[in-house]
């Protein structure tokens, strides 16, 4: 068993041996995974709880309206019994059944973060019902607690995603066989592990995600640590998405997600996944956001089963 003190020593070795000081946050994340792994149980096939038949008790109120869609604030029962706030965007297009997508942001975001709101609005204007939740400790659920990234909150996040899909399935204006997931950065890392085990998600998009976090660590690690890391690390789950369509978009100048993590995820995804590298930063500097969003939505729309989403206006 690797003691926490030994883990800190190896984390220091990682920084000096690799020279990747710009990725210090990931050193801390790997350290947290190492320390947490000894409190976790052995890896299981299903890394999160579900409660498909439990009551959602949704409460919905209007936030805003545009000629193209209505934005709602939703609160529903999460996997751990607490209430989960979310934004839901519903098109005003007269279509009886819509495709749906869960869109999730990076580690510093919330459902109100500008880039995820932009994507939500773009999807809604293309005929999708869109849902973005505040995951544990973010947005309206923000707390002062400090939790390890791969601790119990990770599993709770995945369970709350599952409950979000339960809610979308319950809506009469959503086609339950045409649901997708899109995640950015931390939303991609959590979302790949989630979607790998939820067959209701028919298409998956990962932007600036990664995996194989312990693979970046120098030297030998105890087998127990590696086995426990498999519980949540998307590297060990991404292959289960196949044969469902998967789009992996990564960038060549990523300041936050080391190239090793991105390459590892691409390799583990297998040949079924579509893999794109963009010559930009983690924050997509210099990229035409609307064009990129359109291409991502095209991928989702074209790969969902059944009829296409509502046509562009």
Secondary structure by P-SEA (a helix, b strand, c coil): cccaaaaaaaaaaaaaaaccccaaaaaaaaaaaaaaccccccccccccccccccccbbbbbbccccccbbbbbbbbbccccbbbbbbbbbbcccccbbbbbbbbbccccccccaaaaaaaaaaaaaccbbbbbbcccccccccccccccccaaaaaaaaaaaaaaaaaaacccccccccbbbbccaaaaaaaaaaaacccccbbbbccccccccccccccccaaaaaaaaccccccccccccccbbbbbbbcccccccaaaaaaaaaaacccbbbbbbcccccccccaaaaaaaaaaaaaaaacccccccccc
